[in-house]
Amino acid sequence: MTDTPVVGHRKFLDLARPSRQHLLGYILIAPAVLMVAAIIVWPLFVALDLSFQQVKIPRLGAAGKPFSLANYRWLFNSREFWLACWVTLKLVVVVTAGSVLVGLGTALLVNNRFRGRTVARLGMALPWAVPEIIAVVIFAWMFDSSFGLFGWLAVQLGLAGQMIPWVSNAGAAFWAVAITMIWKGFPFVSIMCLAGLQSIPADYYAAAKVDGAGVWQRFRWITMPLLMPVLGVTVVLTLLWVFRDFSIIKVLTGGGPLRSTQTLSIMTYDQAFQYHNFGRAAAVGVLTLVICVLASLLMLGRRSRSIY
């Protein structure tokens, strides 16, 4: 009886030996791996299985439908799907480029020493801290076609002769969504870029000044090359966020008008909860996942080649 704890203690010490530390590591991360598998991997398999079945409303314990490619055939022959892909691509390009430009610019600004820099950094991060729903409600008032701020500014600056119907006009609705997402997403880029700028040694800039390099030359040959590893990962994360974002578009425009702001995430929701066709919704979700993975691998592959 008294030897049992001692034996267990010796076995634990054996696992702590350098030659067996990998076994101890596997044991320690096993609970986290099982939790990830239960929360992420298993639902992915369920969604993949559901995408090959014509299911209106899935029920637990119900017998599975026969496997078929009907959902994917419908998607590839559907004009709605290709329009959603085009809208998603435009939104990803516009929002990612806008977030990177604004975020990098603000990061370069607050990286300098000036009075009130702490307050400026807090103001830069404020949009990221605001919940998406609250941000969308605020921008919905600002884009109001009767008394919205953006329409009033457009009239005052002579850009429009009357208030712009942001939400009811197809072209204006797209830009309303893009502006809202850029405002919500650029602080993340700013924080990541600021962290990268803080890691660049000041001696590099001092040596460049001694050699007569100007501001643009220092930015071109020192800042950007050393910032590219951080900026590359930031672009990928921003791209994935734009791909999957749902609440901003749903609350602001609902995917309209005329599906001008219907992305793949909005189409997935509509197929599942508006048309009650979970098989098609699962197929859209699976294709969205495949597109995200391929885009991430492509961008990360280009970044690694540019570094090495």
N, C-alpha and C positions, 0 to 999 in steps of 0.2 A: 504493500500500500504506500509506503513512504518513498519507494523508488520511482513511482510513476511520474511525479513532477520533475524529478531529476532527469529522467530519460527524455521527457518532452523538451526540457531546457537544453539538453545536449543536442537534440535533433535540430532545434532552432539555431544553435551556435554553428552546427555543421552547415546549415544553409547560408550563414553569414560569412563563410569562408570565401576568399577571392575567387576560387575556382568554381563556386556554386552560386555566386551572387546573381547570375542571370535567372536562376530558378526562383530565388527570393523576389526578384523584380517581377517575374511573371505572376507569382502568387499575390503580390501587393496590388497589381493593376487589374487582376481578374475581376473584382467587383465592378470597377468602372467600365471595363469592356463589356461585361454582361448587361450593365444598365444602358450603355450606348446601343447595344444590339437590340434590347427590348424597346427602346424609345425611338430609334432611328432606322436600324436595319430591317427589323421585322415589318414596320409599316411600309417600307419601300417594297418589300416582297409582296405584301398584300395589295398595294397599289398596282404593281406590275401584273399580278394575277388578275386583278379586277379589270385592267385595261384590255384584256383578251376575252372579256365576257360582256354580253349585252345585258347590263344590269341597270334597272331604273333606280331602285332604292335597295341597297344591300341590307341584309338582316343577319345577325349573328346566329350561327347554327343552321342556316338555310343551305340547301344543297346547291353546289356550284353549277353554273350554267356551262354549256358546251363551249370549248375554246374556239375562237374565230378571230379573224383579222378585220372584222366589219368596222370596228371603231377606228382603226388606223386608215382603212380605205376611205371612210367618211371624212377623216381629217384631211388627208392629202387631196381629196377632191372637193373640199369645202373652201369657198372663197373667204368665208369668215376666218378660218384658221390662217390662211396666208396673209390676210389683212392684219390680223393680230400679230403675226410675226413681223410684218413691216413696221407697224406702230411700235412694237417692242424694240426693234432695232434702232429706229429713229430716236426713241426716248433714251435708250442706252447711250447712244453716241452723244446726243445733245447734253444730257444730264451729267454724264461722266466727264466730258470735255469742260463743261461749265464749272462743275465742282472742283476739278483739278486746277483750272485757271484761277478761280476765285480763292480756293484754298491755298494754293502755292503763293499767290500774291499777298494774302493776309499773313501767311506764315513768315514771308520775307519781311513784311512790315513790322510785325511785333517781335521779330528776332533782333531788331535794332534797339539800342538804348535811347530812351526818351522819357520825358516826364509823363506819368500816367500809363506806363506800359502794362502794369498789372491789371488795371481796369480794362485796357484794350484787350488783353488776353481773355479776361472773363467775358467780355462782350462777344469776342470771337467764338467762344465755346457755348454761348447761351442757346443758339438755335438747336444744337445737338441735344441739350438737356430738356428742351420742351417736348412733351409727348406729341406724337404725330397727329393725333385727333385734334388736340388743341391748336396746333399749328395750322391744320387744314381749315378749321373753323375760322381762325383769324384771316387766313388768305381768302376764304370764301366771301367774307365781308369786304375785303379789299378789292376783290374782283367783281363785286356786285355791279350789275349793269345800270342801276339807277343812281346810286350814291357811292360807288366804290372809289377808293383812292387812286388806283391805277388808271381807271377811266378818266377821272378828273385831271390827273397829271397829263394824260395824252391830249386832252382837249386844251389845257392851259399851254402846253408846249407846241401846239399846232400840229401834232402828229395825227389827230383825228378831228373830224368836224362835229362829232357827237359822242356820247358815251358808248363804249365798246361792249357788245354783248359777249363777254368772255366765255361763258359757259354754254350758251346756245349757238355759238358759231364754231364750226368744225376746226378751222385753222387757229382761232383764238383760244379754244379750249385746250388744244395741244400745248400751246405756249404757256397757258396758265398752269397746267400740270407741271411742265418742265421748270418754270420759275420757282414754283413751290418746292419741288424736289431738290433743286440746286440750293435753295436757301436752307433746307433741312439737312443736306448732305455735305456742304462744303466745310463745316467745322471739323468733321472727322478727318478730312484731307489736311486741314490746317494743323490739327494736333499732331498727326503723323509726320508731316513735313517739318514742323517745328522741332519735334524730337530728333529728326534726322539732321537738321541744321545745327542743333546744339551739340551733336557728336562730331562735327567737323572742327579740327584743330584751328585755332585762330592764327597759329604760326604760318599756315598756308597762305592766308590772305595777307599777312604782313610781308612775307617773302615776295608775293606777287606785286604788292605795292612798290617794294624796293626795285623790282624789275621793270616798273613803269606800266603795269597792267591797269586798265581802266575798270569801271564798274561792270560793263557788259562783258569784258574779257574774263574778269574774275568769276562772274556768274556762269559764263559758257564753259570755262576750262577747270573750274574748281567746284562750284556749287552743284551744278547739274550732274557731273559724273559721280560725285560722292553721294548724291542724293538719290540716284537711280534705283539702288536696291530697295530703299524704303518706298519710293514713289511707285515702283512696279507692283509691289504687294498692295499698296493703297489703291491703285487703279483697279486691280483684280477684285478687291473687296467691295469697292464702290460699284463696279459693274454687276457683281452678284446681288448687291442690295437693290439696284435699279431693276434687275430682272425679276426679283421676287416681291418687290413692294406692291402692296395691295390697298392699304387703308387710305393713302393719299388720293389715289385715283378714284376709289370707290366713293369716298365721301365728297370729293370735289365735283366730279362729273359723272360718276357711275358708269364710265366707259363710253359715254356719248359725247356730243351728239353724232348720230349716224356712225357709231363705232369708231370715231376718230381718235379716241383715247382708250380703246379696248385692247389691253395687252394680254399676254398669255395667262397671267395670273387672274385677271378679270374674267377671261373666257373660261378658265377652269371653274371659278366660282359660279358663273352663270349656268354652265352645263350641269353642275351638281345641284345647286340650290334653287335655280330659277326654272330650269327645264327638267329637273329630277332625272338626269341621265348620268349616273355615277360612272358607268363604263367609259363614256366619252370623256368625262372630266378626268378620270384616271389616265387615259391615253394622252390628253393634253399635258397633264402633270409629268408623265414619264418623258415625253419629248422635250419639255422644258428643262428637266433635269439633264438630259443628254446634251442639249445645247449649252447649258451652263458649264458642264464638265469639259466639253470640247473647247469652249471659249477660254476657260481658265487654263487648260493645258497649253493652248496655243500662245497665250500671252505670257505665261510663266516660262515656256520654252524659248520664246524670243528674248525674254529678259535674261535668262541664263546664258544664252549665246552672246548677248551684248556685253555681259560682264566678263566672260572668259574668252 
